[in-house]
Amino acid sequence: MSMALVLGLIFTALFWISFHNPEIYLVKAETLTIINSGYNAIILLTIPFLLGVVGAISRLLLSGVRVIQEVSLVIGSGLMAAFSWVGIKSGVLMAVIAPHLEKQGLAEPAQISSSPSDFYTLMLVAVFVGMFSTNLYLFISQRVDQLSQKASDKRR
């Protein structure tokens, strides 16, 4: 009963404050810009996340591991694909790789990042990142299991 009274008093105080100060509900333009950018980023990153999930599931199916048992691995691989997409789209990856490409005379950074098939390249990268991160986890997990088995066999 006392908890309900405290919650009622808090609700009444908040209602009274908001009724007498309507200017607290004004949202600044900068805040709206940030909210808009965040919403757009969530929508944009859904695509590489799903492609990374597809890559992870395909790798799990190829390895014979049950997908249901490795749901967290699939989600993690999807997130890795989304992060790689952000790295490529933001230009951070090109800033790291570009000096090495220019030294070898392979290509200029502007030429690589503005190709007409950019979206399809990013799709393929997202699938490969999902597959690679799943493969890396499976390899490490298998190696740890082998080492654990060797250690337990030596104890016997």
LINDA-V91399 format. One record per pair of residues at least 6 apart in sequence whose C-alpha atoms are under 8 Angstrom apart, sorted by the first residue. I is the first residue (numbers start at 0). J is the second residue. Records with the same first field share a line. If there is no record, write none. Layout:
I = J  J
This chain:
17 = 23
44 = 81  84
45 = 81
46 = 81
47 = 77  80  81  84  122  125  126
48 = 77  78  79  80  81  125
49 = 77
50 = 77  80  122  125  126  129
51 = 73  76  77  78  79  80  81  125  126  127  128  129  130
52 = 73  74  76  77  126  129
53 = 126  129
54 = 125  126  127  128  129  130
55 = 72  73  76  77  126  129  130  131  132  133
56 = 66  73  130
57 = 130
58 = 130  133  134
59 = 65  66  133
60 = 66
66 = 73
72 = 133
73 = 129  133
76 = 128  129  130  132  133
77 = 129
79 = 128  129  132
80 = 124  125  126  128  129
81 = 125
83 = 125  128
84 = 121  124  125
86 = 92
87 = 93
93 = 108  112
97 = 107  108
100 = 106  107
101 = 107
